[in-house]
């Protein structure tokens, strides 16, 4: 859904709660929707948090809030457990 400038967020969503605070949500590597551990006073703060989270995921430094494993470590373990994968998997 486009924002008021007609643009969509590329990663995650931001919505205003009835409390007038802002909530950030994003898709995890497993496709499940993850919610930020905190709410934000401003929409800008929530969007900045999403940007930081996306950048952590791209670098491989992201830690799943539902567990304690860095995504890069999880991905390498997942690949090693499946020795017959094709190179492009």
Gaussian input, Z-matrix of N, CA and C with variables (Angstrom, degrees):
# hf/3-21g

backbone

0 1
 N
 C     1     B1
 C     2     B2     1     A1
 N     3     B3     2     A2     1     D1
 C     4     B4     3     A3     2     D2
 C     5     B5     4     A4     3     D3
 N     6     B6     5     A5     4     D4
 C     7     B7     6     A6     5     D5
 C     8     B8     7     A7     6     D6
 N     9     B9     8     A8     7     D7
 C    10    B10     9     A9     8     D8
 C    11    B11    10    A10     9     D9
 N    12    B12    11    A11    10    D10
 C    13    B13    12    A12    11    D11
 C    14    B14    13    A13    12    D12
 N    15    B15    14    A14    13    D13
 C    16    B16    15    A15    14    D14
 C    17    B17    16    A16    15    D15
 N    18    B18    17    A17    16    D16
 C    19    B19    18    A18    17    D17
 C    20    B20    19    A19    18    D18
 N    21    B21    20    A20    19    D19
 C    22    B22    21    A21    20    D20
 C    23    B23    22    A22    21    D21
 N    24    B24    23    A23    22    D22
 C    25    B25    24    A24    23    D23
 C    26    B26    25    A25    24    D24
 N    27    B27    26    A26    25    D25
 C    28    B28    27    A27    26    D26
 C    29    B29    28    A28    27    D27
 N    30    B30    29    A29    28    D28
 C    31    B31    30    A30    29    D29
 C    32    B32    31    A31    30    D30
 N    33    B33    32    A32    31    D31
 C    34    B34    33    A33    32    D32
 C    35    B35    34    A34    33    D33
 N    36    B36    35    A35    34    D34
 C    37    B37    36    A36    35    D35
 C    38    B38    37    A37    36    D36
 N    39    B39    38    A38    37    D37
 C    40    B40    39    A39    38    D38
 C    41    B41    40    A40    39    D39
 N    42    B42    41    A41    40    D40
 C    43    B43    42    A42    41    D41
 C    44    B44    43    A43    42    D42
 N    45    B45    44    A44    43    D43
 C    46    B46    45    A45    44    D44
 C    47    B47    46    A46    45    D45
 N    48    B48    47    A47    46    D46
 C    49    B49    48    A48    47    D47
 C    50    B50    49    A49    48    D48
 N    51    B51    50    A50    49    D49
 C    52    B52    51    A51    50    D50
 C    53    B53    52    A52    51    D51
 N    54    B54    53    A53    52    D52
 C    55    B55    54    A54    53    D53
 C    56    B56    55    A55    54    D54
 N    57    B57    56    A56    55    D55
 C    58    B58    57    A57    56    D56
 C    59    B59    58    A58    57    D57
 N    60    B60    59    A59    58    D58
 C    61    B61    60    A60    59    D59
 C    62    B62    61    A61    60    D60
 N    63    B63    62    A62    61    D61
 C    64    B64    63    A63    62    D62
 C    65    B65    64    A64    63    D63
 N    66    B66    65    A65    64    D64
 C    67    B67    66    A66    65    D65
 C    68    B68    67    A67    66    D66
 N    69    B69    68    A68    67    D67
 C    70    B70    69    A69    68    D68
 C    71    B71    70    A70    69    D69
 N    72    B72    71    A71    70    D70
 C    73    B73    72    A72    71    D71
 C    74    B74    73    A73    72    D72
 N    75    B75    74    A74    73    D73
 C    76    B76    75    A75    74    D74
 C    77    B77    76    A76    75    D75
 N    78    B78    77    A77    76    D76
 C    79    B79    78    A78    77    D77
 C    80    B80    79    A79    78    D78
 N    81    B81    80    A80    79    D79
 C    82    B82    81    A81    80    D80
 C    83    B83    82    A82    81    D81
 N    84    B84    83    A83    82    D82
 C    85    B85    84    A84    83    D83
 C    86    B86    85    A85    84    D84
 N    87    B87    86    A86    85    D85
 C    88    B88    87    A87    86    D86
 C    89    B89    88    A88    87    D87
 N    90    B90    89    A89    88    D88
 C    91    B91    90    A90    89    D89
 C    92    B92    91    A91    90    D90
 N    93    B93    92    A92    91    D91
 C    94    B94    93    A93    92    D92
 C    95    B95    94    A94    93    D93
 N    96    B96    95    A95    94    D94
 C    97    B97    96    A96    95    D95
 C    98    B98    97    A97    96    D96
 N    99    B99    98    A98    97    D97
 C   100   B100    99    A99    98    D98
 C   101   B101   100   A100    99    D99
 N   102   B102   101   A101   100   D100
 C   103   B103   102   A102   101   D101
 C   104   B104   103   A103   102   D102
 N   105   B105   104   A104   103   D103
 C   106   B106   105   A105   104   D104
 C   107   B107   106   A106   105   D105
 N   108   B108   107   A107   106   D106
 C   109   B109   108   A108   107   D107
 C   110   B110   109   A109   108   D108
 N   111   B111   110   A110   109   D109
 C   112   B112   111   A111   110   D110
 C   113   B113   112   A112   111   D111
 N   114   B114   113   A113   112   D112
 C   115   B115   114   A114   113   D113
 C   116   B116   115   A115   114   D114
 N   117   B117   116   A116   115   D115
 C   118   B118   117   A117   116   D116
 C   119   B119   118   A118   117   D117
 N   120   B120   119   A119   118   D118
 C   121   B121   120   A120   119   D119
 C   122   B122   121   A121   120   D120
 N   123   B123   122   A122   121   D121
 C   124   B124   123   A123   122   D122
 C   125   B125   124   A124   123   D123
 N   126   B126   125   A125   124   D124
 C   127   B127   126   A126   125   D125
 C   128   B128   127   A127   126   D126
 N   129   B129   128   A128   127   D127
 C   130   B130   129   A129   128   D128
 C   131   B131   130   A130   129   D129
 N   132   B132   131   A131   130   D130
 C   133   B133   132   A132   131   D131
 C   134   B134   133   A133   132   D132
 N   135   B135   134   A134   133   D133
 C   136   B136   135   A135   134   D134
 C   137   B137   136   A136   135   D135
 N   138   B138   137   A137   136   D136
 C   139   B139   138   A138   137   D137
 C   140   B140   139   A139   138   D138
 N   141   B141   140   A140   139   D139
 C   142   B142   141   A141   140   D140
 C   143   B143   142   A142   141   D141
 N   144   B144   143   A143   142   D142
 C   145   B145   144   A144   143   D143
 C   146   B146   145   A145   144   D144
 N   147   B147   146   A146   145   D145
 C   148   B148   147   A147   146   D146
 C   149   B149   148   A148   147   D147
 N   150   B150   149   A149   148   D148
 C   151   B151   150   A150   149   D149
 C   152   B152   151   A151   150   D150
 N   153   B153   152   A152   151   D151
 C   154   B154   153   A153   152   D152
 C   155   B155   154   A154   153   D153
 N   156   B156   155   A155   154   D154
 C   157   B157   156   A156   155   D155
 C   158   B158   157   A157   156   D156
 N   159   B159   158   A158   157   D157
 C   160   B160   159   A159   158   D158
 C   161   B161   160   A160   159   D159
 N   162   B162   161   A161   160   D160
 C   163   B163   162   A162   161   D161
 C   164   B164   163   A163   162   D162
 N   165   B165   164   A164   163   D163
 C   166   B166   165   A165   164   D164
 C   167   B167   166   A166   165   D165
 N   168   B168   167   A167   166   D166
 C   169   B169   168   A168   167   D167
 C   170   B170   169   A169   168   D168
 N   171   B171   170   A170   169   D169
 C   172   B172   171   A171   170   D170
 C   173   B173   172   A172   171   D171
 N   174   B174   173   A173   172   D172
 C   175   B175   174   A174   173   D173
 C   176   B176   175   A175   174   D174
 N   177   B177   176   A176   175   D175
 C   178   B178   177   A177   176   D176
 C   179   B179   178   A178   177   D177
 N   180   B180   179   A179   178   D178
 C   181   B181   180   A180   179   D179
 C   182   B182   181   A181   180   D180
 N   183   B183   182   A182   181   D181
 C   184   B184   183   A183   182   D182
 C   185   B185   184   A184   183   D183
 N   186   B186   185   A185   184   D184
 C   187   B187   186   A186   185   D185
 C   188   B188   187   A187   186   D186
 N   189   B189   188   A188   187   D187
 C   190   B190   189   A189   188   D188
 C   191   B191   190   A190   189   D189
 N   192   B192   191   A191   190   D190
 C   193   B193   192   A192   191   D191
 C   194   B194   193   A193   192   D192
 N   195   B195   194   A194   193   D193
 C   196   B196   195   A195   194   D194
 C   197   B197   196   A196   195   D195
 N   198   B198   197   A197   196   D196
 C   199   B199   198   A198   197   D197
 C   200   B200   199   A199   198   D198
 N   201   B201   200   A200   199   D199
 C   202   B202   201   A201   200   D200
 C   203   B203   202   A202   201   D201
 N   204   B204   203   A203   202   D202
 C   205   B205   204   A204   203   D203
 C   206   B206   205   A205   204   D204
 N   207   B207   206   A206   205   D205
 C   208   B208   207   A207   206   D206
 C   209   B209   208   A208   207   D207
 N   210   B210   209   A209   208   D208
 C   211   B211   210   A210   209   D209
 C   212   B212   211   A211   210   D210
 N   213   B213   212   A212   211   D211
 C   214   B214   213   A213   212   D212
 C   215   B215   214   A214   213   D213
 N   216   B216   215   A215   214   D214
 C   217   B217   216   A216   215   D215
 C   218   B218   217   A217   216   D216
 N   219   B219   218   A218   217   D217
 C   220   B220   219   A219   218   D218
 C   221   B221   220   A220   219   D219
 N   222   B222   221   A221   220   D220
 C   223   B223   222   A222   221   D221
 C   224   B224   223   A223   222   D222
 N   225   B225   224   A224   223   D223
 C   226   B226   225   A225   224   D224
 C   227   B227   226   A226   225   D225
 N   228   B228   227   A227   226   D226
 C   229   B229   228   A228   227   D227
 C   230   B230   229   A229   228   D228
 N   231   B231   230   A230   229   D229
 C   232   B232   231   A231   230   D230
 C   233   B233   232   A232   231   D231
 N   234   B234   233   A233   232   D232
 C   235   B235   234   A234   233   D233
 C   236   B236   235   A235   234   D234
 N   237   B237   236   A236   235   D235
 C   238   B238   237   A237   236   D236
 C   239   B239   238   A238   237   D237
 N   240   B240   239   A239   238   D238
 C   241   B241   240   A240   239   D239
 C   242   B242   241   A241   240   D240
 N   243   B243   242   A242   241   D241
 C   244   B244   243   A243   242   D242
 C   245   B245   244   A244   243   D243
 N   246   B246   245   A245   244   D244
 C   247   B247   246   A246   245   D245
 C   248   B248   247   A247   246   D246
 N   249   B249   248   A248   247   D247
 C   250   B250   249   A249   248   D248
 C   251   B251   250   A250   249   D249
 N   252   B252   251   A251   250   D250
 C   253   B253   252   A252   251   D251
 C   254   B254   253   A253   252   D252
 N   255   B255   254   A254   253   D253
 C   256   B256   255   A255   254   D254
 C   257   B257   256   A256   255   D255
 N   258   B258   257   A257   256   D256
 C   259   B259   258   A258   257   D257
 C   260   B260   259   A259   258   D258
 N   261   B261   260   A260   259   D259
 C   262   B262   261   A261   260   D260
 C   263   B263   262   A262   261   D261
 N   264   B264   263   A263   262   D262
 C   265   B265   264   A264   263   D263
 C   266   B266   265   A265   264   D264

   B1=1.4442
   B2=1.5241
   B3=1.3110
   B4=1.4573
   B5=1.5234
   B6=1.3266
   B7=1.4557
   B8=1.5191
   B9=1.3135
   B10=1.4667
   B11=1.5273
   B12=1.3397
   B13=1.4588
   B14=1.5207
   B15=1.3476
   B16=1.4495
   B17=1.5180
   B18=1.3346
   B19=1.4655
   B20=1.5216
   B21=1.3244
   B22=1.4698
   B23=1.5152
   B24=1.3168
   B25=1.4706
   B26=1.5097
   B27=1.3032
   B28=1.4539
   B29=1.5217
   B30=1.3292
   B31=1.4588
   B32=1.5175
   B33=1.3109
   B34=1.4517
   B35=1.5224
   B36=1.3299
   B37=1.4598
   B38=1.5193
   B39=1.3168
   B40=1.4601
   B41=1.5143
   B42=1.3339
   B43=1.4628
   B44=1.5239
   B45=1.3213
   B46=1.4529
   B47=1.5223
   B48=1.3228
   B49=1.4597
   B50=1.5260
   B51=1.3244
   B52=1.4761
   B53=1.5329
   B54=1.3302
   B55=1.4594
   B56=1.5325
   B57=1.3284
   B58=1.4654
   B59=1.5289
   B60=1.3271
   B61=1.4577
   B62=1.5253
   B63=1.3264
   B64=1.4523
   B65=1.5189
   B66=1.3229
   B67=1.4592
   B68=1.5247
   B69=1.3347
   B70=1.4659
   B71=1.5220
   B72=1.3370
   B73=1.4609
   B74=1.5206
   B75=1.3190
   B76=1.4559
   B77=1.5239
   B78=1.3398
   B79=1.4606
   B80=1.5268
   B81=1.3222
   B82=1.4582
   B83=1.5172
   B84=1.3233
   B85=1.4644
   B86=1.5255
   B87=1.3274
   B88=1.4644
   B89=1.5270
   B90=1.3378
   B91=1.4540
   B92=1.5190
   B93=1.3194
   B94=1.4631
   B95=1.5294
   B96=1.3069
   B97=1.4600
   B98=1.5244
   B99=1.3207
   B100=1.4679
   B101=1.5255
   B102=1.3174
   B103=1.4563
   B104=1.5151
   B105=1.3231
   B106=1.4603
   B107=1.5200
   B108=1.3265
   B109=1.4626
   B110=1.5170
   B111=1.3024
   B112=1.4594
   B113=1.5231
   B114=1.3060
   B115=1.4621
   B116=1.5185
   B117=1.3065
   B118=1.4609
   B119=1.5193
   B120=1.3229
   B121=1.4554
   B122=1.5281
   B123=1.3338
   B124=1.4635
   B125=1.5242
   B126=1.2947
   B127=1.4591
   B128=1.5249
   B129=1.3216
   B130=1.4587
   B131=1.5246
   B132=1.3246
   B133=1.4637
   B134=1.5263
   B135=1.3182
   B136=1.4646
   B137=1.5336
   B138=1.3245
   B139=1.4609
   B140=1.5272
   B141=1.3252
   B142=1.4669
   B143=1.5242
   B144=1.3254
   B145=1.4557
   B146=1.5324
   B147=1.3284
   B148=1.4623
   B149=1.5243
   B150=1.3199
   B151=1.4640
   B152=1.5221
   B153=1.3315
   B154=1.4633
   B155=1.5282
   B156=1.3240
   B157=1.4589
   B158=1.5264
   B159=1.3265
   B160=1.4630
   B161=1.5219
   B162=1.3086
   B163=1.4574
   B164=1.5314
   B165=1.3366
   B166=1.4684
   B167=1.5254
   B168=1.3347
   B169=1.4634
   B170=1.5256
   B171=1.3119
   B172=1.4624
   B173=1.5326
   B174=1.3259
   B175=1.4686
   B176=1.5207
   B177=1.3337
   B178=1.4547
   B179=1.5146
   B180=1.3344
   B181=1.4598
   B182=1.5230
   B183=1.3258
   B184=1.4568
   B185=1.5157
   B186=1.3164
   B187=1.4547
   B188=1.5205
   B189=1.3165
   B190=1.4612
   B191=1.5290
   B192=1.3404
   B193=1.4591
   B194=1.5312
   B195=1.3211
   B196=1.4674
   B197=1.5215
   B198=1.3291
   B199=1.4601
   B200=1.5151
   B201=1.3169
   B202=1.4605
   B203=1.5220
   B204=1.3324
   B205=1.4457
   B206=1.5375
   B207=1.3173
   B208=1.4637
   B209=1.5268
   B210=1.3222
   B211=1.4569
   B212=1.5216
   B213=1.3253
   B214=1.4637
   B215=1.5252
   B216=1.3272
   B217=1.4605
   B218=1.5206
   B219=1.3168
   B220=1.4531
   B221=1.5257
   B222=1.3286
   B223=1.4629
   B224=1.5287
   B225=1.3299
   B226=1.4595
   B227=1.5345
   B228=1.3327
   B229=1.4658
   B230=1.5262
   B231=1.3179
   B232=1.4539
   B233=1.5265
   B234=1.3216
   B235=1.4710
   B236=1.5258
   B237=1.3380
   B238=1.4703
   B239=1.5263
   B240=1.3236
   B241=1.4612
   B242=1.5256
   B243=1.3060
   B244=1.4600
   B245=1.5318
   B246=1.3377
   B247=1.4651
   B248=1.5338
   B249=1.3111
   B250=1.4709
   B251=1.5178
   B252=1.3177
   B253=1.4749
   B254=1.5220
   B255=1.2926
   B256=1.4570
   B257=1.5293
   B258=1.3142
   B259=1.4668
   B260=1.5142
   B261=1.3103
   B262=1.4664
   B263=1.5217
   B264=1.3263
   B265=1.4487
   B266=1.5119
   A1=108.50
   A2=118.18
   A3=120.86
   A4=111.68
   A5=114.45
   A6=118.20
   A7=109.38
   A8=118.03
   A9=119.97
   A10=112.93
   A11=118.46
   A12=120.63
   A13=111.17
   A14=116.50
   A15=120.51
   A16=113.75
   A17=118.27
   A18=121.64
   A19=110.19
   A20=114.60
   A21=120.22
   A22=109.29
   A23=115.67
   A24=119.92
   A25=107.06
   A26=116.57
   A27=121.82
   A28=110.84
   A29=117.03
   A30=121.72
   A31=109.30
   A32=117.79
   A33=122.34
   A34=113.93
   A35=114.10
   A36=120.81
   A37=109.85
   A38=114.76
   A39=122.25
   A40=106.67
   A41=115.85
   A42=118.65
   A43=109.60
   A44=114.83
   A45=119.95
   A46=109.28
   A47=115.34
   A48=121.87
   A49=110.16
   A50=118.28
   A51=120.14
   A52=112.86
   A53=117.38
   A54=121.30
   A55=112.35
   A56=116.73
   A57=124.94
   A58=112.62
   A59=117.62
   A60=121.21
   A61=107.68
   A62=117.06
   A63=122.29
   A64=110.85
   A65=116.06
   A66=122.35
   A67=108.70
   A68=115.97
   A69=121.87
   A70=108.64
   A71=116.31
   A72=122.21
   A73=108.63
   A74=115.86
   A75=120.75
   A76=109.54
   A77=117.68
   A78=120.21
   A79=110.16
   A80=116.28
   A81=120.65
   A82=109.76
   A83=117.29
   A84=120.61
   A85=113.35
   A86=116.59
   A87=120.08
   A88=112.42
   A89=116.95
   A90=121.26
   A91=114.09
   A92=117.87
   A93=121.77
   A94=109.67
   A95=116.20
   A96=121.29
   A97=109.89
   A98=116.99
   A99=123.18
   A100=108.36
   A101=116.20
   A102=122.31
   A103=108.73
   A104=116.83
   A105=120.76
   A106=109.41
   A107=116.57
   A108=121.48
   A109=112.68
   A110=116.83
   A111=121.56
   A112=109.74
   A113=116.66
   A114=120.98
   A115=107.09
   A116=116.87
   A117=121.86
   A118=110.70
   A119=115.47
   A120=120.92
   A121=111.37
   A122=116.81
   A123=120.08
   A124=110.87
   A125=115.20
   A126=121.36
   A127=110.18
   A128=116.60
   A129=121.55
   A130=111.01
   A131=117.07
   A132=120.61
   A133=110.63
   A134=117.28
   A135=121.22
   A136=110.52
   A137=117.27
   A138=121.20
   A139=111.07
   A140=117.13
   A141=120.09
   A142=110.57
   A143=116.73
   A144=120.51
   A145=110.28
   A146=117.19
   A147=120.82
   A148=111.47
   A149=116.70
   A150=121.02
   A151=110.28
   A152=116.96
   A153=120.90
   A154=111.08
   A155=116.88
   A156=121.26
   A157=110.64
   A158=116.82
   A159=120.12
   A160=110.34
   A161=116.76
   A162=120.12
   A163=111.06
   A164=118.12
   A165=121.17
   A166=110.42
   A167=117.00
   A168=120.80
   A169=110.46
   A170=117.23
   A171=120.69
   A172=111.88
   A173=117.16
   A174=121.45
   A175=112.23
   A176=117.29
   A177=121.10
   A178=112.55
   A179=118.34
   A180=123.02
   A181=112.97
   A182=116.44
   A183=120.88
   A184=110.63
   A185=117.47
   A186=122.37
   A187=107.61
   A188=115.16
   A189=120.64
   A190=109.08
   A191=117.89
   A192=119.62
   A193=112.48
   A194=117.55
   A195=121.07
   A196=111.58
   A197=117.34
   A198=121.75
   A199=109.07
   A200=116.74
   A201=118.57
   A202=111.96
   A203=117.90
   A204=120.51
   A205=110.82
   A206=115.98
   A207=121.56
   A208=107.18
   A209=116.95
   A210=120.56
   A211=112.24
   A212=117.92
   A213=120.84
   A214=111.46
   A215=117.05
   A216=121.83
   A217=110.31
   A218=116.70
   A219=121.31
   A220=110.66
   A221=117.01
   A222=121.35
   A223=111.02
   A224=117.44
   A225=120.19
   A226=110.92
   A227=117.29
   A228=120.66
   A229=110.36
   A230=117.06
   A231=121.83
   A232=110.49
   A233=116.24
   A234=120.83
   A235=110.43
   A236=117.46
   A237=120.79
   A238=111.89
   A239=117.83
   A240=121.34
   A241=112.14
   A242=117.68
   A243=122.52
   A244=109.35
   A245=117.54
   A246=120.59
   A247=114.79
   A248=118.70
   A249=120.14
   A250=113.38
   A251=117.57
   A252=119.85
   A253=110.29
   A254=115.16
   A255=119.19
   A256=108.76
   A257=118.60
   A258=121.20
   A259=114.82
   A260=118.99
   A261=121.10
   A262=113.26
   A263=118.91
   A264=121.94
   A265=110.50
   D1=129.39
   D2=-177.96
   D3=-68.13
   D4=150.48
   D5=174.30
   D6=-83.58
   D7=-170.74
   D8=-174.75
   D9=-69.16
   D10=-12.07
   D11=176.15
   D12=-99.20
   D13=5.39
   D14=177.99
   D15=84.01
   D16=10.36
   D17=-179.73
   D18=-111.72
   D19=148.72
   D20=176.31
   D21=-100.00
   D22=151.05
   D23=171.61
   D24=-71.56
   D25=140.97
   D26=179.12
   D27=-79.92
   D28=-31.58
   D29=-175.58
   D30=-135.64
   D31=122.16
   D32=174.51
   D33=77.00
   D34=178.74
   D35=178.81
   D36=-136.00
   D37=155.16
   D38=176.60
   D39=-128.83
   D40=133.20
   D41=177.90
   D42=-140.12
   D43=152.97
   D44=178.27
   D45=-91.98
   D46=131.41
   D47=-179.92
   D48=-87.36
   D49=164.29
   D50=177.50
   D51=-57.57
   D52=-24.00
   D53=178.73
   D54=-76.68
   D55=-0.89
   D56=-178.44
   D57=76.37
   D58=5.44
   D59=174.39
   D60=-91.38
   D61=167.99
   D62=-174.86
   D63=-111.75
   D64=139.27
   D65=-179.82
   D66=-115.63
   D67=137.42
   D68=177.47
   D69=-111.26
   D70=135.32
   D71=176.92
   D72=-134.90
   D73=149.95
   D74=-177.38
   D75=-151.47
   D76=156.07
   D77=177.91
   D78=-81.45
   D79=130.65
   D80=175.52
   D81=-79.35
   D82=174.34
   D83=-179.42
   D84=-61.45
   D85=-23.95
   D86=179.56
   D87=-89.34
   D88=3.04
   D89=179.07
   D90=89.74
   D91=-10.43
   D92=178.81
   D93=-75.82
   D94=142.32
   D95=179.06
   D96=-77.76
   D97=124.46
   D98=179.33
   D99=-105.86
   D100=141.07
   D101=178.54
   D102=-107.96
   D103=141.70
   D104=177.29
   D105=-59.51
   D106=148.16
   D107=-179.43
   D108=-69.30
   D109=-14.47
   D110=-177.38
   D111=-133.40
   D112=164.94
   D113=170.69
   D114=-105.72
   D115=165.29
   D116=-171.89
   D117=-122.44
   D118=147.27
   D119=-178.98
   D120=-72.08
   D121=-30.99
   D122=-178.28
   D123=-127.94
   D124=156.42
   D125=177.22
   D126=-64.24
   D127=-38.54
   D128=179.65
   D129=-61.04
   D130=-41.86
   D131=179.35
   D132=-63.21
   D133=-40.76
   D134=178.49
   D135=-65.19
   D136=-41.33
   D137=179.26
   D138=-66.33
   D139=-39.14
   D140=177.15
   D141=-64.01
   D142=-39.95
   D143=178.27
   D144=-62.29
   D145=-42.23
   D146=177.40
   D147=-62.13
   D148=-41.09
   D149=178.92
   D150=-62.09
   D151=-44.11
   D152=178.47
   D153=-63.36
   D154=-41.45
   D155=-179.86
   D156=-64.34
   D157=-42.70
   D158=178.31
   D159=-61.93
   D160=-41.93
   D161=-179.08
   D162=-66.55
   D163=-37.42
   D164=175.72
   D165=-62.47
   D166=-40.51
   D167=179.67
   D168=-64.71
   D169=-41.35
   D170=-179.50
   D171=-66.82
   D172=-36.50
   D173=179.32
   D174=-76.64
   D175=-18.32
   D176=-175.99
   D177=87.97
   D178=13.67
   D179=-179.27
   D180=-97.38
   D181=-0.73
   D182=-175.68
   D183=-70.75
   D184=134.43
   D185=176.20
   D186=-111.69
   D187=124.95
   D188=-178.70
   D189=-62.70
   D190=124.25
   D191=-179.07
   D192=-66.77
   D193=-15.86
   D194=178.22
   D195=-88.48
   D196=-2.68
   D197=-179.46
   D198=-153.34
   D199=-162.37
   D200=-178.54
   D201=-129.55
   D202=26.56
   D203=-176.93
   D204=-109.12
   D205=134.93
   D206=174.72
   D207=-69.41
   D208=139.93
   D209=-175.17
   D210=-59.03
   D211=-41.83
   D212=-179.91
   D213=-58.84
   D214=-41.01
   D215=178.27
   D216=-65.15
   D217=-44.28
   D218=178.11
   D219=-60.71
   D220=-44.70
   D221=-177.64
   D222=-62.82
   D223=-44.25
   D224=179.88
   D225=-64.48
   D226=-41.12
   D227=178.19
   D228=-64.15
   D229=-40.45
   D230=-179.94
   D231=-61.94
   D232=-43.32
   D233=-180.00
   D234=-66.22
   D235=-43.06
   D236=-179.04
   D237=-64.44
   D238=-29.48
   D239=179.00
   D240=-73.85
   D241=-10.78
   D242=-177.72
   D243=-123.78
   D244=80.02
   D245=-173.12
   D246=-68.43
   D247=-17.86
   D248=-176.52
   D249=-97.30
   D250=19.63
   D251=177.93
   D252=-73.04
   D253=146.15
   D254=173.99
   D255=-76.41
   D256=155.46
   D257=-176.01
   D258=-58.08
   D259=-28.18
   D260=-176.66
   D261=-90.32
   D262=3.80
   D263=-179.05
   D264=-68.22

